[in-house]
């Protein structure tokens, strides 16, 4: 299950771990104009772990999810004038 909230300067998606027992803590994905952050509470160390992706890194991650093992480079197609 997940929720989506639109804030003034970002969109926040919260992903809950469902099942017969909770496996991991919720993940909060915050999308800003210039970057996206992932946050998850770590109960062992009692802190929130945060990862920041640039928009380019996030696009690479989205592309990589469905590709087989290998090394890739994304490129943009240029329009002919």
Secondary structure by P-SEA (a helix, b strand, c coil): cbbbbbcccbbbbbbbbccccccccbbbbbbcccbbbbbbbbccccbbbbbbbcaaaaaaaaaaccccbbbbbbbbbbbcc
